[in-house]
């Protein structure tokens, strides 16, 4: 089984995101072996594709027995001459070794060896115990060797992580290019296999049929949002931002492991600080808190949501109604001023007129 297949199996089987350090601890030897195999394959391919040099071609030509006769004769004569010269030199050396000069040389060498042994004996007798400076030097050398070993271990660990990261990047690219419903994503400082966003509706309907999803009340969501954006933050600071007491909500979020304590603030009373947890990142599918939407994005979404109801309200208040000309005529007639009593004189209203007779 290839190393890439093992990485894929471990990521699939893990319930929580698998970190690069965990993978490096598991597959350190296999990663180095994989790199050695890749380098050997590259070197072999380079040798196969490299053109042959003129010397190699000539050597191959001689091995094949295709050399010319003149060249072969010259090679045999040269070999005989070299053998004769070597024999003469060996004979001359034998004569020199058996002569009086050789005996004198042996005597001189014996005397020199005796003098060297006496000097070594005197040096051993005059040797002093190891001084403090030498001991410090030895300790510094030992510390330097230890630091060198640690540096080598760090370089080896970095090399292993680089190899595994390369294989993981290849896996991520393969899952992204194929028509698959799952992918490998970097979440909460590790790698985890998850469903693709385009399959969200199908997965959501299936999960709902199995168990109820995680539900948070509106106060819990507000408190969690304040902690996520202002962390580390204290409970009084959250209460001041929300305008209400959030003590009960903090207990619920702590029980669900969405937030955790992060020490105490160095002020009077030393209140407890709160921060989001790895469970929060896993629940919301985030790599880290920097992937949270910015406040500018929230403001733009709020402005869009506020503009849409206003436009809808204006449309409802002023509906497009087709007016009837007859209604306009009736309205114009109703707006004409009524005739005054002086203009319309009746017998009863005329001054000084005799009463009507029947």
C-alpha positions in Angstrom: 0.0 0.0 0.0 1.3 3.4 -0.9 2.0 6.1 1.6 -0.7 8.4 0.1 -3.3 5.6 0.6 -2.3 5.3 4.2 -2.7 9.0 4.8 -6.1 8.9 3.2 -7.2 6.0 5.4 -6.0 7.7 8.7 -7.8 10.9 7.9 -11.0 9.1 7.0 -10.9 7.0 10.2 -10.1 9.8 12.6 -13.0 11.5 14.4 -11.1 14.7 15.0 -8.8 16.6 12.5 -5.4 14.8 12.2 -2.5 17.2 12.6 0.7 17.1 10.5 2.7 16.4 13.6 0.7 13.2 14.3 1.2 12.1 10.7 4.9 12.8 10.9 5.2 10.7 14.1 3.4 7.8 12.4 5.0 7.8 9.0 8.5 9.3 9.5 10.4 6.2 8.2 8.0 5.6 5.3 8.2 9.3 4.3 12.0 9.2 4.1 11.8 5.9 2.2 9.3 7.4 -0.3 11.6 10.3 -0.9 14.6 8.0 -1.5 12.6 6.0 -4.0 11.5 9.2 -5.8 15.1 10.5 -6.0 16.3 7.1 -7.3 13.6 7.0 -10.0 14.5 10.5 -11.1 18.3 9.6 -11.3 17.5 6.5 -13.2 15.4 8.4 -15.7 18.2 11.0 -16.1 20.7 8.3 -16.8 18.5 6.6 -19.4 17.8 9.8 -21.2 21.4 11.2 -21.0 23.4 11.0 -24.4 26.5 8.8 -24.4 29.9 10.5 -24.2 32.6 9.9 -27.0 34.8 8.0 -24.5 31.9 5.6 -23.6 31.2 5.0 -27.2 34.9 4.2 -28.0 35.0 1.8 -25.0 31.9 0.0 -26.1 33.4 -0.2 -29.6 36.5 -2.0 -28.2 34.4 -4.3 -26.1 32.5 -5.3 -29.1 35.7 -6.5 -30.8 35.4 -3.9 -33.6 38.8 -2.3 -33.1 41.3 -2.0 -35.9 44.3 -4.5 -36.0 46.9 -1.6 -35.8 45.4 -0.4 -32.6 45.4 -3.9 -31.0 49.1 -4.4 -32.0 50.1 -1.1 -30.4 48.3 -2.0 -27.2 50.1 -5.3 -27.0 53.6 -3.7 -27.5 52.9 -1.1 -24.9 51.9 -3.7 -22.4 55.2 -5.6 -23.0 57.2 -2.5 -22.5 55.5 -1.6 -19.3 56.0 -5.2 -17.9 59.8 -5.1 -18.7 60.2 -1.7 -17.0 58.4 -2.9 -13.9 60.7 -6.0 -13.7 63.9 -3.9 -14.0 62.7 -1.5 -11.3 61.9 -4.4 -8.9 65.4 -5.8 -9.5 67.1 -2.5 -8.7 65.2 -2.1 -5.4 66.2 -5.6 -4.4 69.9 -4.8 -4.9 69.6 -1.6 -2.9 67.9 -3.4 0.0 70.7 -6.0 0.3 73.6 -3.5 0.2 75.4 -1.8 3.1 73.2 1.3 2.7 70.1 -0.7 3.5 71.8 -2.0 6.7 72.7 1.6 7.7 69.1 2.7 7.0 67.8 -0.1 9.3 70.2 0.9 12.1 69.2 4.6 11.8 65.5 3.7 11.9 66.1 1.5 15.0 67.8 4.4 16.8 65.1 6.8 15.8 62.4 4.5 17.2 64.3 4.2 20.5 64.6 8.0 20.8 60.9 8.4 20.0 59.9 5.9 22.7 62.1 7.7 25.3 60.5 11.1 24.4 57.0 9.6 24.7 57.9 8.2 28.1 59.2 11.6 29.3 56.1 13.3 28.0 53.9 10.8 29.9 55.8 11.4 33.1 55.6 15.2 32.7 51.9 15.2 31.9 49.8 17.3 34.3 46.2 16.6 35.3 43.4 18.0 33.2 42.9 21.7 34.0 39.6 23.6 34.5 39.9 25.3 31.1 40.2 21.9 29.4 37.1 20.6 31.3 35.1 23.7 30.3 36.2 23.2 26.7 35.1 19.5 26.8 31.7 20.6 28.2 31.3 23.2 25.6 32.1 20.7 22.9 29.6 18.3 24.3 26.9 21.0 24.4 27.8 21.9 20.8 27.4 18.3 19.8 24.1 18.1 21.6 22.9 21.3 19.9 24.0 19.8 16.5 22.0 16.7 17.2 18.9 18.7 18.1 19.3 20.8 15.0 19.6 17.7 12.8 16.5 16.3 14.4 14.6 19.5 13.7 15.8 19.5 10.1 14.7 15.8 9.8 11.3 16.5 11.2 10.9 19.5 8.9 11.9 17.4 5.9 9.3 14.7 6.9 6.6 17.3 7.3 7.4 18.7 3.9 7.1 15.3 2.3 3.7 14.6 4.0 2.4 18.1 3.1 3.3 17.5 -0.5 1.3 14.2 -0.5 -1.6 15.8 1.3 -1.7 18.6 -1.3 -1.8 16.0 -4.0 -4.7 14.2 -2.2 -6.6 17.5 -1.8 -6.2 18.3 -5.5 -7.4 14.8 -6.5 -10.5 15.0 -4.4 -11.2 18.5 -5.7 -10.9 17.6 -9.4 -12.9 14.4 -9.3 -16.7 14.2 -9.2 -16.8 13.1 -5.6 -19.0 14.1 -2.7 -16.2 14.3 -0.1 -13.1 16.4 0.2 -10.1 16.7 2.5 -10.1 20.1 4.2 -7.8 21.8 6.7 -9.9 22.4 9.8 -8.8 23.5 13.3 -5.1 23.0 12.6 -5.5 19.5 11.1 -6.9 17.6 8.2 -10.3 16.1 8.0 -12.5 14.5 5.4 -15.8 16.3 5.0 -18.6 16.5 2.5 -18.5 19.1 -0.3 -20.7 22.3 0.0 -22.7 21.4 -3.1 -23.9 18.2 -1.3 -25.1 20.2 1.7 -28.8 19.8 1.1 -28.7 16.0 0.7 -26.5 15.6 3.8 -28.6 17.9 5.8 -31.8 16.0 5.1 -30.1 12.7 5.9 -28.6 14.0 9.2 -32.0 15.4 10.2 -33.5 12.0 9.8 -31.0 10.5 12.1 -30.6 12.8 15.1 -31.5 16.4 16.0 -29.0 18.9 15.0 -27.2 21.2 17.4 -29.6 24.1 18.2 -28.6 27.2 20.0 -31.0 29.9 21.3 -30.7 33.5 20.1 -29.1 34.6 23.4 -26.6 31.8 23.1 -25.8 32.7 19.5 -25.3 36.4 20.5 -23.1 35.5 23.4 -21.0 33.1 21.3 -20.6 35.7 18.6 -19.4 38.3 21.1 -16.9 35.9 22.5 -15.7 34.8 19.0 -15.0 38.4 17.9 -13.8 39.9 21.2 -11.9 37.0 22.7 -10.5 36.8 25.2 -13.3 38.6 26.9 -14.9 38.6 30.3 -18.5 38.0 31.2 -19.1 41.7 32.3 -17.8 42.9 29.0 -20.2 40.5 27.2 -23.1 41.7 29.4 -22.2 45.3 28.6 -22.2 44.7 24.8 -25.5 42.7 24.9 -27.2 44.9 27.5 -28.5 41.9 29.5 -27.1 39.4 31.9 -25.5 36.4 30.2 -24.6 34.2 33.2 -26.9 31.3 32.3 -25.8 31.4 28.7 -22.2 31.1 29.6 -23.0 27.9 31.5 -24.7 26.4 28.5 -21.9 27.3 26.1 -19.3 25.8 28.5 -21.3 22.6 28.8 -21.4 22.3 25.0 -17.6 22.9 25.0 -18.0 25.8 22.5 -16.1 28.2 24.8 -13.5 27.7 27.5 -11.7 29.7 30.1 -8.5 31.5 29.1 -7.1 32.7 32.5 -8.0 35.9 34.3 -7.8 39.5 33.3 -5.2 41.5 35.3 -7.6 44.1 36.7 -9.4 44.6 40.0 -11.4 41.5 40.8 -9.5 39.4 38.2 -12.5 38.3 36.2 -12.4 35.1 34.1 -11.6 35.4 30.5 -13.4 33.3 27.9 -12.4 32.1 24.4 -13.7 29.8 21.7 -12.6 26.2 21.5 -11.5 23.7 18.9 -15.1 22.3 19.1 -16.4 25.7 18.0 -14.2 25.5 14.9 -15.3 22.0 14.1 -19.0 22.8 14.6 -18.8 25.8 12.2 -16.3 24.3 9.8 -13.6 26.9 10.2 -9.8 26.6 9.9 -9.4 29.4 12.5 -11.2 32.5 13.8 -9.7 34.6 11.0 -12.2 32.9 8.6 -15.1 34.6 10.5 -16.9 37.3 8.5 -15.6 40.8 9.1 -17.7 43.5 10.6 -17.8 45.3 7.3 -19.4 42.3 5.7 -22.0 42.2 8.5 -22.7 45.9 8.0 -23.2 45.4 4.2 -25.6 42.4 4.9 -27.5 44.4 7.5 -27.9 47.4 5.1 -29.2 45.1 2.3 -31.7 43.5 4.7 -32.8 46.9 5.9 -33.2 48.3 2.4 -35.4 45.5 1.1 -38.2 45.9 3.7 -38.3 49.7 3.0 -38.7 49.1 -0.7 -41.4 46.5 -0.1 -43.2 49.0 2.2 -43.1 51.7 -0.4 -44.5 49.4 -3.0 -47.4 48.5 -0.7 -48.2 52.1 0.2 -48.4 53.4 -3.4 -50.0 50.6 -5.5 -50.5 51.3 -9.2 -54.3 52.0 -9.7 -55.8 52.8 -13.1 -58.1 55.8 -12.6 -61.5 56.0 -14.2 -62.4 59.3 -16.2 -66.0 59.2 -15.0 -64.8 59.3 -11.4 -62.7 62.3 -12.2 -65.7 64.0 -13.7 -67.9 63.3 -10.6 -65.1 64.5 -8.3 -64.9 67.7 -10.3 -68.6 68.3 -10.1 -68.6 67.6 -6.3 -65.8 70.2 -5.9 -67.9 73.0 -7.6 -69.1 75.7 -5.0 -72.7 75.4 -4.0 -75.0 78.3 -5.0 -75.5 80.9 -2.2 -79.1 81.8 -1.0 -78.7 85.4 -2.4 -78.2 84.1 -5.9 -81.2 81.9 -5.8 -84.1 84.1 -4.7 -87.3 82.4 -3.6 -90.6 84.1 -2.9 -90.2 83.3 0.8 -86.7 84.9 0.9 -87.5 88.1 -1.2 -87.6 91.1 1.1 -90.7 93.2 1.0 -92.6 90.8 -1.2 -96.2 90.0 -0.5 -96.9 86.6 0.8 -97.7 84.1 -1.8 -101.3 83.5 -2.4 -102.7 80.1 -2.9 
